[in-house]
């Protein structure tokens, strides 16, 4: 139901000058990478990267292609947010973070497995900077919604708009988690980050999800 309502609203939205402004070359690259779907990954596959002695170069090649796809897909969806929300300063700020991260990662795309240690180290630095840049995406988007509700009180009562925004936020946060896990997993395996002896990269194979969930409810 939410998807249907959102799709109906999206079809009525025209990209206006208030859309997230991107450099022409960046917009073209975003259109290119947004045509592809993110790779479906499982925890087992991530663990295998750590236990099968996958090289840093192999992981680098995968992420240098995968991360632009994931970033581009969510960047395209910003354009379909209601104009009232899209113009809010906090939402614009989040948009610039994604554009900067996309631009930073894109400089590594197209390299081959013969990359040297200097490139791999620079890539690790870029991943860490991206993680720090996106650390407050959730809070900043929430601030943007509060800004919209303050400036446009009627928006809080618009069921269609609220449904479309929630649909976008669900996708944004899922996208953010996926990118964060991939980046941290690579850094934990191949960069000089403090490692947990119980983990394989960013994954704890012995994690008891049920007990953690129950602990949060108590």
N, C-alpha and C positions, 0 to 999 in steps of 0.2 A: 504494500500500500504506500509506504513512504517513498519507495523508488518510483512508483507511478506518479505520485504527486510532484516529486522533485523533477522528474523528466518533463512533465507538462510545464512546470515553471521555467525550466532551463530553455525550453524551446521558445519561450516568450522574451528571453533576455537577449539583447543585442550588445555586442562588445562596444562599450563606449570609451571615451577618452579617459574615463576614470579607471579603466582596467590597469592592472599592474604594468607599469611602463618597463619595457625591456629594450636593451640595445637590439637593433635590427638583426645583427648576426646571431645574437643569443636566441632571439625569437625563432629564427630559422632552424637552429640546432634543436630547440625544444620541440618544434613541430616534427622534426626528423625522428628524435628518440621516443617521442610520445606515441609513435605508431606501433611500438613494440610492447609486448606484455612482460612484466617482471617475471623472472624465473621462479618457479615454485620450489621452495626449499623446505626440507624437514630438519628436525633436530639431529636425526641420524646422519644426514648428509653433512651437516656442520661438524658433527663430532668426527666423522670420517676424515675431514680435512686435517684434523689435528692428530689422528692416530695413524694415518697412512703416509706420514712424512711428506705431505704436499709441500712443495717449495713456496717460498715467499713470492717468487716471480709468477708462479701459476695462480696463486690467490690474487695477486696484483692484476693480472690480465683479466680475470673474471670480474673483479670489482670495478675496474676501469671501464668496463662495458655495461655492467649491471646497474651501478649507481646512477649514471646519467639517465637510464631508462626509468628508474624509480622516481628520481627527482623530476624529470620532465612530465611524467604522468600526472603527478599532483600539481605541478605548476600550471598545467593546462586547465585543471579544474578550478583554479582560483578565478579564472575569467568568467566562470558561470555563477559566481556568488552574486547575491543581490547587490545592486549598486550602493545601497545604503550602508551595507557592511564593508564592501570593498573600498570605500573611501575613508574608512576609519584609520587613523594614524597607526594604531597597533597592528592592524591587518596588513597595511602597506609595509610595515617594518618586517613582519614575518615573510612577506613576499620577497623583500630584498635579500633576506637570509638565504632563501632557497635559490634565488638567482645567483648569488655569490658562490654558493656551494656547487651549483651546477657548472658555473664557469671555471671554478678551481679544479674540479674533477676532470672536466673535459680536456684539460691540457695533457692528461695522461692517456687518453683514449687513442688507439691506433698504434701504440708501441708494441713491440714483440717480446718474446720470452728472453731475449738477450740483454734486457735492460740491466744496467749496472747498479751497484750498491747505492750510488748517489741518488739515482732516480727512485729506488725503493724507499730510501730514507725520507726523501722529499714527499713521496706519496703518503707515508706514515704521518708525517707532520701535517699534511693537508687533511687527512682523515681526522686527526685529533682536533684540529682547528674547527672542522665541520661539526664534530660532536659538541664542542663547547659552544659554538654559534647557535646550535639548535636546542640547547639545554633548557631553554625557557619557552619553547614554542607553545606548549599547552597553556601556560599562564598568560602569555602575551595575546594569544587568540581569545582567551576568556576576557581579557581586558578590552579587546576590540568589540566584543559583543556587548559588554557593558557600555562602551562609548556609544554604540549604535542605539541601545535602548534609552540612553540619556538624551540623545539628539533627536531620535525618532521614536517617541513613546508608542505610537501606533503599531510599530513593528513587533512589539511583544505580543500583540493580539492577532497578528497575521499568521494563521495556522499554516498556510502554504509556504510562506517564507521561512518560518521556524522549522518546518519539516525538511526543507531543502538545506538549510544551514546545518541541521543535525546530521543529515546524510553526508555532507561534505566533511564535517568534523570527524565523523566515524572513520572515513577514508583517510583523512589527513593523519590522524593519530595512529592508525594501523600502519600507514606508510612510514611514519616517523619511527615507530618501533622496529620495523623491518630494517630500515637503514641503520639505525643505532646498533642493532644486534650484529649486522654484517660488519660494520666498522669496528666495533669493539672486539669482535671475535678475531678479526685479522690482526688488530693491534696486540691483543693478548698473546697471539701465537708468534707474531713475527717482529714486534717492536719491543723496546725496553720498558714495558709496563710491569708493575707489580703483579705477580701471578698468584692465584690461589692454587695450592697443591691438589685440591680436590676437584679442580675444574680442568676441562679441556678447552682451552681458549676461554670464551665467555660462557660455556655451557657446563653445568654441574650434572653429570650423569646420575648422581645419587639424589638429586633434588626430590624431596617429597612434596609434590604440589598440593596434595590434599591437606596435609598438616599445615602448610603455609596459608592456604585459603581459609581453613578453619580458624587459624590463629588471628587472621585479620577480622573475622566476624565476631570473635570473643572480646 
